[in-house]
């Protein structure tokens, strides 16, 4: 049975989603306000009827480029600051956010229909920033200069000593202002597990910085730390063009690789033998064969026989059918 500690009470940080909801309600009420009509103008134009649809009631739909640029302008600056709290590296924070928006542009139909496009991009940016493969990159092996303020430097050091899952939960809940179920869903954990991580993260930060035991003070200090650094994101057209160049590069690389494989296969089929040829066995030394015997000196009998053969006729019937004597 999993037991969780009770999260310390404190004023919950303002939720960005609630502020956006208020803005949308205000905008909706402003658009639904009745249109005041007057009399006809002196030029003879007819007056506008109250039940006639106004031109502003049907705004022109945004193009994909305009919608992406609007999402980037709304989320990128704050997202870079949040990612800096996770990594403590300015360049890595910008790179992670740009990579997240490039992936969003590649899957823009899916992201545009999502219920929370900002949350989709934020989750991808956090995953890119907390990837363990960054430790093998030479440019990220040495630490970056810490903040100039001692209090900010102490808070950042306390955040970086937390495990990545605890750090992400703390930034989402106390920094971004999400509630506990949303934090658990974004960190892919259950609500009790997210509550346990949040409790342990607060305790670890309070142990290093006792002044941050209050959640409201911790939220304020996180916002100050993120806002104190001069972190800027690239322009939206640069992100879109960079994504498109990356897609073109990988497409051409895939085509070149495919052509190379096809050429290598064709060359192999052209030069490969069509029948099996048994390999020639290597030469080996033969042992156990007696050496050839050499001719020794002739005996007297052999010498007499040789002399007799030399004196006899070399042709004639006697050579063919010798008669006994």
Buried (B, 14 or more C-beta within 10 A) or exposed (E): EEEBEEBBEBEBBEBBBEEEEEEEEEEEEEEEEEEEEEEEEEEEEEEEEEEEEEEEEEEEEEEEEEBBBEBBEEBBEBBBBBBBBBBBBBEBBBBBBBBBBBBBBEEBEEBBEBEEBBBBBBBBBBBBBBEEEBEEEEEBEEEEEBBEEEBBBBBBBBBBEBEBBBBBBBBBBBBBBBBBEBBBBBBEBBBEBBBBBBBBBBEBBBEBBEEBBBBEEBBBBBBEBBEEBEBEBBEBEEBBEBBEEEEEEEEEEEEEEEEEEEEEEEEEEEEEEEEEEEEEEEEEEEEEEEEEEEEEEEEEEEEEEEEEEEEEEEEEEEEEEEEEE
